[in-house]
């Protein structure tokens, strides 16, 4: 008795093997990144212990150690988010948007997307400058990661832990999959110090860059019941997400 195997079965098995190999590479990079951040965290923790036990130490040394950790995290995250292909369920959607918008006029953009034109205007400006999509993605990720690391540096008691949680709690994946929402979150993180100090005008100007600015403004009356004293600072172990500052934990 002879058994006939359809020709397409071999193709399916080959594609499945490719997918599994790709997943294995992605997970290897993921665990390698976590290991690097954990190692940096251990070293910085040891340094902080030495700083606290050393009567000659000062806060500047601890700040330098935190800046070093966050600089390394910035480079790693920017590299992972920028130099990728077909990783992220919206990767091809954003690439297609960039390609389509490159052929539009600004009048077309405001006609088709009157409610949220800023992202499309940005795409059009970069296309006019001759930037291909990978370079556009790199510039956007530099902006996103620099804002996130700067936010962690200012408000986190344990910056290395915040950087670790940034990847393990899927904030990095969020940046790679939802670019427009991530840009809106970055604008909120830039606006948060003004919200905390009850400066409505600068807060409003920053939130104008948000994808959906109006839902952010209920945070203004909420901030009026929070202390504005510089001695009382929220120490946050993670970035802001969405229209309100959730963070990962408040200590």
Helices and strands as residue ranges (DSSP letters): H 7-53, H 59-82, H 91-102, H 106-112, H 118-128, H 133-155, H 159-168, H 171-177, H 179-196, H 200-207, G 214-216, H 218-223
